[in-house]
């Protein structure tokens, strides 16, 4: 018996890394899991059913229930099939975790249209499509008179909250996902559904090369703060029945750290009470910036 006992959970990008740990922990906590993954490379190319099959096999060997799904979550119909797979296999859907993502890192002067489109598609559309179909399912359940305790967990990033040089496309997508969680959290409350986002920091295929020193494994026996399994406890709690009073939030999570992100709040201000002349704004803007708590873009010089 775990905190998600009997709940039906869909997890995208669950073949490797953080998503894989989510799937294993949800199953450990009693959930029935739809494990979705295309098995693509970090840049989104290629596909394989090996990773998702391995996760399903691990869950079943441990006595849990799981099914594999290889649909493209950024495809409207593919996302619909994914949600329907949960309903057809396990009778309903309770929790959606959107985790799938890719990287196409370039400085802005070198970024191609394909680099931009691919990352925005997988992250933003790949979050929206499953969310939209899950929300539609829960709305119909409410209309039919059923009690709903739906949970949505989206995956943002520190790059989306603070920026990261060389990741204009990724940071823009992840920032959009953080805002998506806030808006969805406000809209879906009426249906008994919460929506939150996490901004995780952990060792994955995406981060090992970018932050080699930070992601290095510690000495044997020491706490591995960058292990991806550290991210899953918060996600599982947010996906449980217990989290019904928490919605529209973005959480930073890494190692043993859990923090509420408070990005994009109004800082120092000056109101003239009349229209500004462009020539007089220079000292005003510089004074406001000097007073603000500026967060430096990662990697900026």
For each residue, the residues with C-beta under 8 A, 3 or more apart:
1: 5 30
2: 5 28 29 30 31
3: 29 30 236 237 240 241 242
4: 7 9 26 29 30 31 95 236 239 240 241
5: 1 2 29 30 31
6: 30 31 32
7: 4 26 30 31 32 94 95 239 240 241
8: 31 32 34 86 90 91 92 93 94 95
9: 4 26 31 32 33 34 86 94 95 96 97 239
10: 33 34 36 69 82 83 85 86 93 95 96 97 130 134
11: 14 19 22 23 26 33 34 35 36 97 99
12: 19 36 37 73 82 97 98 99 100 126 130
13: 16 17 18 19 36 37 73 98 99 100 101
14: 11 19 20 22 23 33 35 36 37 52 55 97 99
15: 19 20 35 37 39 50 51 52 54 55
16: 13 19 20 37 51 204 205
17: 13 20 21 202 204 205 206 228
18: 13 21 22 99 155 200 202 204 228 231 232
19: 11 12 13 14 15 16 22 23 37 97 99 100
20: 14 15 16 17 23 24 51 55 228
21: 17 18 24 25 228 229 231 232
22: 11 14 18 19 25 26 97 99 231 232 235 236
23: 11 14 19 20 26 27 33 35 55 59 66
24: 20 21 27 28 55 58 59 229 232
25: 21 22 28 29 229 232 233 235 236
26: 4 7 9 11 22 23 29 31 33 95 97 232 236 239
27: 23 24 30 31 32 33 59 62 64 65 66
28: 2 24 25 62 64
29: 2 3 4 5 25 26 236 240
30: 1 2 3 4 5 6 7 27
31: 2 4 5 6 7 8 9 26 27 64 94 95 239
32: 6 7 8 9 27 64 65 66 89 90
33: 9 10 11 14 23 26 27 59 64 65 66 67
34: 8 9 10 11 66 67 69 82 85 86 89 90
35: 11 14 15 23 52 55 56 59 66 67 68 69
36: 10 11 12 13 14 52 68 69 70 71 73 82 100
37: 12 13 14 15 16 19 51 52 55 70 100
38: 47 70 72 100
39: 15 46 47 48 49 50 51 52 70
40: 43 44 45 46 47 48 102
41: 44 45 46
42: 102 103 205 206
43: 40 102 103 104 118
44: 40 41 102 104 118 119 122
45: 40 41
46: 39 40 41
47: 38 39 40 70
48: 39 40 51
49: 39 52 53 68 70
50: 15 39 53 54
51: 15 16 20 37 39 48 54 55
52: 14 15 35 36 37 39 49 55 56 68 69 70
53: 49 50 56 57 68
54: 15 50 51 57 58
55: 14 15 20 23 24 35 37 51 52 58 59 66 68
56: 35 52 53 59 60 66 67 68
57: 53 54 60 61
58: 24 54 55 61 62
59: 23 24 27 33 35 55 56 62 64 65 66
60: 56 57 63 64 65 66
61: 57 58
62: 27 28 58 59
63: 60
64: 27 28 31 32 33 59 60
65: 27 32 33 59 60 90
66: 23 27 32 33 34 35 55 56 59 60
67: 33 34 35 56 85 89 90
68: 35 36 49 52 53 55 56
69: 10 34 35 36 52 81 82 85
70: 36 37 38 39 47 49 52
71: 36 75 78 79 81 82 85
72: 38 75 78 79
73: 12 13 36 78 79 82 98 100 126 129 130
74: 78 79 100 121 122 125 126 129
75: 71 72 78 79 129
76: 79 80 129
77: 80 81
78: 71 72 73 74 75 81 82 129
79: 71 72 73 74 75 76 82 83 129 130 132 133
80: 76 77 83 84 129 133
81: 69 71 77 78 84 85
82: 10 12 34 36 69 71 73 78 79 85 86 130 133
83: 10 79 80 86 87 93 96 130 133 134 137
84: 80 81 87 88
85: 10 34 67 69 71 81 82 88 89
86: 8 9 10 34 82 83 89 90 92 93
87: 83 84 90 91 92 93 137
88: 84 85
89: 32 34 67 85 86
90: 8 32 34 65 67 86 87
91: 8 87
92: 8 86 87 141
93: 8 10 83 86 87 96 134 137 138 150
94: 7 8 9 31 149 150 151 239
95: 4 7 8 9 10 26 31 150 151 152 153 239 240
96: 9 10 83 93 130 131 134 150 151 152 153
97: 9 10 11 12 14 19 22 26 152 153 155 235 239
98: 12 13 73 126 127 130 131 152 153 154 155 177
99: 11 12 13 14 18 19 22 155
100: 12 13 19 36 37 38 73 74 122 123 126
101: 13 122 123 126 155 170 206
102: 40 42 43 44 118 119 122 123
103: 42 43 119 167 170 206
104: 43 44 111 114 115 116 118 119 169 170
105: 166 167 170 210
106: 110 111 112 115 166 168 169
107: 110 111 165 166
108: 111 168
109:
110: 106 107
111: 104 106 107 108 115 116 168 169
112: 106 115 116
113: 116 117
114: 104 117 118
115: 104 106 111 112 118 119 169
116: 104 111 112 113 119 120 168 169
117: 113 114 120 121
118: 43 44 102 104 114 115 121 122
119: 44 102 103 104 115 116 122 123 169 170 173
120: 116 117 123 124 125 169 172 173
121: 74 117 118 124 125 126
122: 44 74 100 101 102 118 119 125 126
123: 100 101 102 119 120 126 127 170 173 174 176 177
124: 120 121 127 128 173 176 177 180
125: 74 120 121 122 128 129
126: 12 73 74 98 100 101 121 122 123 129 130
127: 98 123 124 130 131 154 155 177 180
128: 124 125 131 132 180
129: 73 74 75 76 78 79 80 125 126 132 133
130: 10 12 73 79 82 83 96 98 126 127 133 134
131: 96 98 127 128 134 135 152 154 180 184 195
132: 79 128 129 135 136
133: 79 80 82 83 129 130 136 137
134: 10 83 93 96 130 131 137 138 150 152
135: 131 132 138 139 150 152 184 188 191 193
136: 132 133 139 140
137: 83 87 93 133 134 140 141
138: 93 134 135 141 142 148 150 188 191 192 193
139: 135 136 142 143 191
140: 136 137 143 144
141: 92 137 138 144 146 148 191
142: 138 139 145 146 148 191 192
143: 139 140
144: 140 141
145: 142
146: 141 142
147: 192
148: 138 141 142 191 192 193
149: 94 192 241 244
150: 93 94 95 96 134 135 138 188 191 192 193 194
151: 94 95 96 193 194 238 239 240 243
152: 95 96 97 98 131 134 135 181 184 188 193 194 195 196
153: 95 96 97 98 195 196 197 198 235 238 239
154: 98 127 131 177 178 180 181 184 195 196 197 198
155: 18 97 98 99 101 127 177 197 198 200
156: 160 161 174 175 177 178 181 197 198 199 250
157: 160 161 170 171 174 199 200
158: 161 162 164 199 201 252 298
159: 162 163 164 167 170 171 174 298
160: 156 157 170 171 172 173 174 175 176 177 178 199
161: 156 157 158 174 175 178 199 250 252 261 263
162: 158 159 263 295 296 297 298
163: 159 171 297 298 300
164: 158 159 167 170 171 297 298 299
165: 107 297 298 299 300
166: 105 106 107 299
167: 103 105 159 164 170 171
168: 106 108 111 116 171 172
169: 104 106 111 115 116 119 120 172 173
170: 101 103 104 105 119 123 157 159 160 164 167 173 174
171: 157 159 160 163 164 167 168 174 175
172: 120 160 168 169 175 176
173: 119 120 123 124 160 169 170 176 177
174: 123 156 157 159 160 161 170 171 177 178 199
175: 156 160 161 171 172 178 179
176: 123 124 160 172 173 179 180
177: 98 123 124 127 154 155 156 160 173 174 180 181 197
178: 154 156 160 161 174 175 181 182 197 199 250 261 263
179: 175 176 182 183
180: 124 127 128 131 154 176 177 183 184 197
181: 152 154 156 177 178 184 185 195 196 197 248 249 250
182: 178 179 185 186 248 249 250
183: 179 180 186 187 248
184: 131 135 152 154 180 181 187 188 195 248
185: 181 182 188 189 194 195 196 247 248 249
186: 182 183 189 247 248
187: 183 184 190
188: 135 138 150 152 184 185 191 193 194 195 247
189: 185 186 192 193 194 247
190: 187
191: 135 138 139 141 142 148 150 188
192: 138 142 147 148 149 150 189 244
193: 135 138 148 150 151 152 188 189
194: 150 151 152 185 188 189 238 243 244 246 247 248
195: 131 152 153 154 181 184 185 188 247 248
196: 152 153 154 181 185 238 243 246 247 248 249 250 251
197: 153 154 155 156 177 178 180 181 249 250 251
198: 153 154 155 156 231 234 235 238 250 251 252 253
199: 156 157 158 160 161 174 178 250 251 252 253 261
200: 18 155 157 228 231 252 253 254
201: 158 207 226 252 253 254 255
202: 17 18 207 226 227 228 230 231 254
203: 207 208 215 217 226 227 228
204: 16 17 18 207 208 228
205: 16 17 42 208
206: 17 42 101 103 210
207: 201 202 203 204 210 211 214 215
208: 203 204 205 211 212 215
209: 212
210: 105 206 207
211: 207 208 214 215
212: 208 209 215 216
213: 216
214: 207 211 226
215: 203 207 208 211 212 226
216: 212 213 226
217: 203 224 226
218: 222 223 224 225
219: 222
220:
221:
222: 218 219
223: 218 255 256
224: 217 218 227 230
225: 218 230 254 255 256
226: 201 202 203 214 215 216 217 230 254 255
227: 202 203 224 230
228: 17 18 20 21 200 202 203 204 231 232
229: 21 24 25 232
230: 202 224 225 226 227 233 253 254 255 256
231: 18 21 22 198 200 202 228 234 235 253 254
232: 18 21 22 24 25 26 228 229 235 236
233: 25 230 236 237
234: 198 231 237 238 251 253 258
235: 22 25 97 153 198 231 232 238 239
236: 3 4 22 25 26 29 232 233 239 240
237: 3 233 234 240 242 243
238: 151 153 194 196 198 234 235 243 246 251
239: 4 7 9 26 31 94 95 97 151 153 235 236 243
240: 3 4 7 29 95 151 236 237 243
241: 3 4 7 149 244
242: 3 237
243: 151 194 196 237 238 239 240 246
244: 149 192 194 241
245:
246: 194 196 238 243 249
247: 185 186 188 189 194 195 196
248: 181 182 183 184 185 186 194 195 196
249: 181 182 185 196 197 246 260 261
250: 156 161 178 181 182 196 197 198 199 260 261 263
251: 196 197 198 199 234 238 258 259 260 261
252: 158 161 198 199 200 201 257 258 259 260 261
253: 198 199 200 201 230 231 234 257 258 259
254: 200 201 202 225 226 230 231 257
255: 201 223 225 226 230
256: 223 225 230
257: 252 253 254
258: 234 251 252 253
259: 251 252 253
260: 249 250 251 252
261: 161 178 199 249 250 251 252
262: 265
263: 161 162 178 250 295
264:
265: 262
266: 269
267: 288 291 292 293
268: 287 288 291 292
269: 266 288
270: 284 287 288
271:
272: 275 276
273:
274:
275: 272
276: 272 280 281 284
277: 280 281
278: 281
279: 282
280: 276 277 283 284
281: 276 277 278 284 285
282: 279 285 286
283: 280 286 287
284: 270 276 280 281 287 288
285: 281 282 288 289
286: 282 283 289 290
287: 268 270 283 284 290 291
288: 267 268 269 270 284 285 291 292
289: 285 286 292 294
290: 286 287
291: 267 268 287 288
292: 267 268 288 289
293: 267
294: 289
295: 162 263
296: 162 300
297: 162 163 164 165 300
298: 158 159 162 163 164 165
299: 164 165 166
300: 163 165 296 297
301:
